[in-house]
């Protein structure tokens, strides 16, 4: 049908064509038989890089949503939960961290939180994909601008596993902000990688890792904790509730040769927070830090197995 005739038909009938809305699905749990789908207001950026398939889109409730290889990474609505708990828990557990390493974390959200700590003298971020950093500078300036303007920050484009295996530098805290154990992110869940982290930790250092949602990814957590216990004197996890990470509580792995660090009394953590300037948080508090290590029984069973 010619366009003028079609337009006349619409005027005559009062009918309007419907533009099909796009939905983007998280495919992380395909093997379990379900997906979470999000209605897209607009796609802000989409590209398949040499290392990962990346899409950034806008959602009416969650705001900007970033997905890598079919797995949700960060949303404007709840990013603070993950960023705060991955950074403040290990730093306040340690209490005097000066040298910090982030493996991954190209969006710089965790880096921004780490740099709120006055004790930190140097923060190194090792990201494998330069295009992720370039992308973040364009689409997440709220994170990248303050981070790259801070003289304590160093951005390194390199393979994180290679870096921890070869560097001569030593760190008080290592934060592994990885994707899920698939594709290039899989190596960041291996015993070899964790051994590399241990070799470049200072005495009394802390390693924290992203370990998924135990209710749906129990094997992932169990495997990492087995590696932790083989390498460190203390290996466990703590939890946080991140709304867009479906399946309930998310686990963050915690490993150190100092068994006292995760058992600091709340008054000690609160004193360290006061000394740090009581910077604004939206999820983390000294009480939440202590409570995060109190595990539901099914997660405690995973940790013990």
N, C-alpha and C positions, 0 to 999 in steps of 0.2 A: 504494500500500500504506500503510495506517495505521501510524503510528510504533510503537505497542505491538507490532503483529504483526512489524514489521521488527526490533525489539529481540529478540523471541522467536526470530526466525530466526537472528540472530547468536549467541545463547546456544546454540541447537541445533546450529549448524554450526561454530561456532568461528571464523567468518570476521570480519574487521574491515574497515571502509571505510578507504581510503587518502586522506588529504588531499593534494591536488595541490600540489606545491611550486612556488613562484614563482621564475622565473629572470629576471634583468634583463640585457639585452644591450647592449653598446656598439655603436652603429650607425655610428660614424665612418667605417668602411671598407666600407660597403655597396657602394659603386661598384667595389670590388676583389673583391667576392664572398665576404666572410667577416665573421663577428662573433665577439666574445668574450662569453661569457655567464657570469654569476655566480649561484650559488644563494643565495637570500635567506633569512637566518634570521628577520629581521623588518625591516619598513620603519619607519624612525624619523621620516621627514618626506618629504612629497611635495606639490609644488605647481607649477603652471604660472603664472609671473609675467608681467608685461607685457614682460619682456625675455628670459626664458629658462625652459626646462622643467627643473625641479630635482628630484632624488630622492636621499635619503640613506638608506642601508640598511646592515644589519649582515651581515658575512660571517664564516664560522667561522675563516678563515685571515687574511684581510686586515683584519678589524675593520670600523670605520666606512668606508664607501665613498661618495663624493660624485660624482654624475654630472650634468652639465649638457648639455642638448640632445643626449643620446645619446653624450657623450664623457666618459671617465673623467677626473676632476680630481685627486682626492686620496684616499689611503687611510691608515688608521692605521699600516699595516705598513711603508710605504715613503715616506711624505711627506718624511722628512728628506733624501732624496737630492735631490729637486727644490728644496726650500726652501733648503738649504745651498748648492747650486751656483748658484742664481739670485742669491743675495745675497753670499756670501763671495768669489766669484771677482771680480766687478767692484769690490767695496770694497777688497779687498787688492791688486788690480791698481792702483787709484788711489792708495791709501796714506794719503790725508788727507781723505777725503770728510766734509764737514760737513753739507751739505744734500742730502737724498736724496728722490727722488720714486718712488712705486710707482703705476703705472697698472693698475687692476684689483686683484686680490689681496684681495678682500673677506673671505676666511677669516682673514686676518691671519697666516698661517703664515710668509710671507716677512718681513713687518714684524717679527715676533718675532726672527728671525735678524738682521736689519739693526740692531736696537736693542742687540744684543750688542756692537756696535762703539762704543768709547768716543769715537772721533773725531766720531761723528754727533751734531750739535747739534739737528737738526730733520728729522723724517721726515713727509712728506705722502703720504697714500694717497688716490687719486682712484678711486672706485668708482661706476659708473653706476647701480647698482641698490641702493637702500637696503634692500630686503628681504633681499639677500644678507648684508649686514652684520648685520641683526637676526637672521637665521638663524644666522650664525656665533657671535654672542654666546650663543645658546641651546645650540647643539650642539658648538661648538668653544671652550669657555671656556679650555681649556689654552693657546690662542693669544691669544684676545681679552682676557682679564683682565690679563695682564702688559702687553700692548700699550696698551690704553686707560688703564691706570694710570700709564703713562710720560708725563711732561710734555713730552717731545720729540715726541710723536706727535700728528698732526692728521689727522682723517678728513674727507674732502670728498666729498659726493655730487654727482657731475657727470659729464658726458661727457668721457672722457679726451682724445679728439681735440680737442675744443673747448678744454679746459683748456690743453693744451700750445701751442695756436695763439694763445691770448689772454693767458696769465699774464705778469705783469711780473717774476715771480720767476725765479731762475736756480739750477740744481742741478749738483752734482758728479757724481752718478750717477742715471740713470733706469732703472728696472727695469719692464719691461712684462710683467706676469703675466696674459696674455690667455688666452681660450679659443681653439679652433682658428678659422681664418678662414672662419667661417660665421655667419650671423645678425648680431647687433650687434657681434660680435668681428671681423668682416671688415675694418672700417675701420682696425683697429690693425695691419694688415699693408700699408698703402698708403704710397706715397712721400710723399704729403701729410702723413700722420701722422708719419712719420720726420723730415720737414723741420720739423714743429712741435717735435719732441723736440730737434732740433739747435739751434733758435733759443733754447731755454731751458736749454741746457747751458752751464755755465761753460767757460772755456778749459781744455783738458785733461780734460774730462768724458768719461764713459763711458755708453753706451747698451747695455743687455742686453735681449734679447727671447726669448720662447718660440717656437721654430721647428719643433716637431714631430719626427717620426722620419724621418730622411732616406731610409731604405730604402723607406718607404711613401709619404712626402710630399716627394719630391725637388723638385717644382715650387714648393712653399711656401718651402723654403729658398733655392732659386735666385733666386726673385723678390725676397725680402727682401735678399739679398746684393747684387743688382744695384742696388737702391735705396740700400743702404749705400755702395757704391762711388761712386755719383753724388753723394752728399752729404758723405761723410767721407773723410779721408785713409787710414783703415784700416777695413776691413770684413771680418769673418771669422766663424767660429763655434767653439765648443768643445763637448764632449760629456759626457754622463753616462748611466749605465745605470739607468733607472727600471723596475723589474720590471713594473709594471702598465701602462706605456706600451708596448704591443706593437709589435714590429718591430725590436727591437734598440736601439742607442744613440739617445738623444735629443739634438737640437742646440739650443744656446742661441746666438742671434746676438750678436755683439760688435762695436760700432762706436765709433770715437773718432778725433779728429784727432791724437792722440799715438800714434805707431806703437810707442813703447817699452813701453806699459803691459802688453800681453799677453806681452811678452818679458822680464819681470822675472825675474832669477835666483831659484832656489829659496831661497837664503840670505836674500835681501831679503824675500821673502814670509814666510819663517819668522820673521824679525826683527819684521816687522809683526804677525804673529800673537802672538808673545811679548809685544810691547808692548800688544796688545789684551787680554792677560790669559789667553791660552790657554784660552778657554772651550771647553766640551765639544762635540765634533762626532762624528757617526757615519759620515759619508761623506767630507766635505772634509778634506784635509790640504794642507800646502804642496806636497808632491810630487804629489798628485792635481791640484792647480791647474795645475802645469806640464804634466803629462801630458795633461790634458784638451784642450790645444791641439794635441796630436800626433794628427792625423786619419787614420783609415783611408783608403786610397787612393780608394775610391769617393766618400767624402765630400769629400776634397781636390779631386777632379775637379769636383764640384758647385760648390765654392767658387770654383774657377778659371774656371768656364764663364760 
